[in-house]
Amino acid sequence: MKIAVITEGSTKFHNADVIKALDGMGHEVFNLGMKDVEGEPDLTYMETALLAALSLNLGAVDFVVGGCGTGQGFMNAVLQYPGVACGLIMDPVEAWLFSQVNAGNCISLPLNKGYGRLAGDINVRYILEKLFNDTYGQGYPTARGEIQIAARKKLAEFSRIAHLPMEEILVKMDQSVVKRALSFPGVMDVFQTAPESELKNIVLKLSE
């Protein structure tokens, strides 16, 4: 699985914890968020949500691990876009239930609130271990699996109907947000590897 980790300014100090937690799981990980390195531009959850939505809609990645201080801002922002099914995940049980029942393509982590000096990184590791498992999307309890799978398909269709196409959103939205997001170091390197599409052509043009 291709996974993008996209952390914003207030949580950049915990970026390394998320990357380390994914190490050894066998996924291809793209670190597109803030890494707590000198000179990198500051991203808010407005920019990271856009990057998450573009990563998924372009087909550059299969899953996004994002978040912000409380997780609420990133989750609300990323759900404004089509093709994104995001959950706010605070502990490993929530991660496992999300993987079984909701089976979305994005999570939002609270990377400041309740993180603490002790074991915050351990909680993130356990969350990701429970999230990415061999029974992803099968439903829980098992007897409700078919109902939950059908509901997810209906929700995806509702999302498609309720949103403008990503191509249209991108050219209509505040271009200062678009420019800041697309100019973040390393982002276009990943987006250029996405399959050819109208959206990709628009992204490449806007990044010039």
N, C-alpha and C positions, 0 to 999 in steps of 0.2 A: 504494500500500500504506500502511496505517496502522501505524506503528511506535511502541511505547512504549520509552523509555529509562528504566531504573529502576536507579539506583546507590545503594549504601548508604553508611553513615557514613564508613568508613575510605577510601572511594574518591571522596568528593565533590569532591576537588580535580581529578579528571580528568573530571568530568561534562561540562564545557565542550568537552573534546577529542572526546568521543563525539558530542555534538550538532553540532559543527563538521564532523566527518567525514561526517555524513549530509546536510549542507547541499548543495543543488544536485543531489541524486540524484532529485528528483521525488516524494519520499514525504511523507506527512503525519506529522509527528513530534510526539509528546506527551512532554514531559520530566516524568516522574512521580517521579523519584528525587531524591536530595539534590543541591543545586545550589551548595553552599558559600556560602550567604547567611546573614547574621546572624539568629539567632533561630529557625531551622528546627529541628524536633525531630529527634533522632538516630534513624535507622532501622538496624536490623541486617538481615542477610540473611534472618532469619525473616519480617520484615515485607515486605521487597522481594520475596521469593518468593511470598508470599500475593498481593501486588499484581499480580505477573506472571500468576499463575494466574487471578485474577479478571478481569484485562484480557482474557485469551484466552477464558475460558469464558463471559464476558458477551458476547463478540463486539464489544467496544469497540475492539479493535485486531486486526491480523492477525499481528503479530510482536512479540516482546519482545527487546530488547538489554539484558541485565542483567550481573551480575557481582559480584565482591567482591575482597578482597585477592589471593587466589590463584585465584578462580573456582570452587574446589571446593565451598565452603559453599553458595553460591547455587545451583549446579547440583544438589547433593544435596537441598537444601530444596525447590526447585521441582518436582523429579521425584516428590515425595510426592503431587502433585495429579494428577487426571485431565486428559486433554486437552492435556498438555504434552509436547513432544518437544524436549529441550534437549541441546546439545552444548557441551563445554568447548573453546573456540577460542583458540589461542595464536599462530597465525601465518596469513598469507594462504592458504597451501596447504591448511591444515586447514579454513579457511573455505570454500574452493571445493569441497573434497571433501564437506564437510557439506552444502553446497547441492545437490550432485549425488546423493549416495548416501543420506543420512539425510533431507534435505529437511524438517527440523523447523520448529517455529514459535517457537523461543527459543534464544538462545545465552548462554553465560556467559563473560565476559572476565576474565582476571587483570589487574586495574587497579592493583595495587601490585607484586606479585612480578614482577621482571624488567622493570618498566616503564621505569625509568631516567630520567635527566634529558634524555638525548639520543635523539630519534626515537621515543619511546613513542607520541606522538600520531600519528606517521606510520604506525607499525605498525597502530594502530587504524583509520586511514583506509584502508589497503590491505586490511585484513581485511574491512571493510564493503563495499568495492568488489568484492571477489571473492565475497562472500557473496550479495549481491543482484545476480543476473545473469539474462540472458534464457533460460538453459537450466536454471533451477532445477528439481530433481527428476527430471531425465531419466536419471540413472544414469551410473556410470563404473566400468570401461570400458563403452562403448556396448553391447557384447555381453551384459552383465549387467544392463542397464537393467530389463527386465521382471521379473527375479528380485528386484531391489532394491525395485521399486515394490510387488510382491506382499508382500514381507517387511514393508514399512512399514505396509501395511494390516493385516496380522496383528498387528503390534506395537501399533497403535492400538486394536485390539479387545482385546488382552491388557490394555492399560492400563485400558480401560473396565471389564473384568471384575474387575481387581485392586484398584480403588479404590472407595470410597464415592462417591456422587454429590456434586458440589461443594456443592449446597444443604445436604446433611446434614453434610458436613465443616465448613462455615462456622458452623453453630449448635452443633456439638459441641466445637470446638477452643477453646483458651485465648482467652477474649474480650478479654483485655488486648492480645493481639497483633492481634486483629481491629480493636479500637478505635483502636490506634495507627496501623495501616495506613490505615484508612478516613478518619482525621482529618488525614492529611498534606495540606498545602496543594495544591489543584489536582486531587486524585484524584477526588473526587466530581463535579467538573465534567465530567470525561471519562466516568465511569461512567454518569452521567445521560443521556449521548447513546447508550448501548448500546440494542439492540433490546429490546422488552418481553419479559420472561420471568419465571418463578418465581424464578430466581436474582437477577435485578435487583430484584425486590420485596423479597427478603430483605436484600440489600445496602443498599437505601434505608432499610429499617426499622432495621437495625443501626447505620446511620450517624447516626441521630437523637440 
